Amino acid sequence: MRACISLMMLGFWLMGAPLLAQPAAKPDPAAAEVQVSAPKQGLLALLRPNPEAKAERAALRADRKAQRIAAREARRAARTVGGTKVGGADVASRAAVEHGVQYALDNKPQGRWWCVPFARMVAGLSLRGNAKTWWEQAKGRYQRSQEPKVGAVMAFAASSAMPKGHVAVVSSVISEREILVVHANWSRGQVTLDDRVVDVSENGDWSRVRVENSGESLGRVNPVNGFIYKG
């Protein structure tokens, strides 16, 4: 029995001897180099500039520059209508008022809109201070009238509802007793375009008016000193 076991073990040993005798496989240098360089090549691909992306960024920068230039030219054009400057000079037409409004919107002061700076920029009058003082300030400096004219400043007098008064610029004359105005802060902090104003004075002298509300109805009665404009 022991002899059989010994013979079996000898046979297994002889069968495995060729395998044990074979030398271990040597690593392939080329394969190792590929394995090492592959991650490096992937990293370099990420770092390498992408011509298409670079061209896209350049086109985007050029487009933004063109937009800035166009906006600047539009602001310059808004200051000039038919050779007459607005936002600092004469305002004599509906188109000029529209350009004056655009000029004001493009050059909005910091903070909320107030009626005085808006009217000053649109009409080009060098008047400051509370709106209720504009009528007296304009005496001897600008023309004053009880008749509305496109581009003229409508100077509201002080009242319990408006202790500091109000100013608006006439944008259109509809009839002897109806006009449209552009103004700021009639609706709190906002610019309102072409609000309807109706003369409700007994003598038709525009000393008392009602202004259209957002719901297209006429609001309270407001006292008006008159209209101020450049000659």
Secondary structure by P-SEA (a helix, b strand, c coil): caaaaaaaaaaaaaaaccccccccccccaaaaaaaaaaaaaaaaaaacccaaaaaaaaaaaaaaaaaaaaaaaaaaaaaccccccccccccccaaaaaaaaaaaaaccccccccaaaaaaaaaccccccccccccccccccccccccccccccccccccccccccccccccccccccccccccccccccccccbbbbbbcccccccccccccccccccccbbbbccccccc
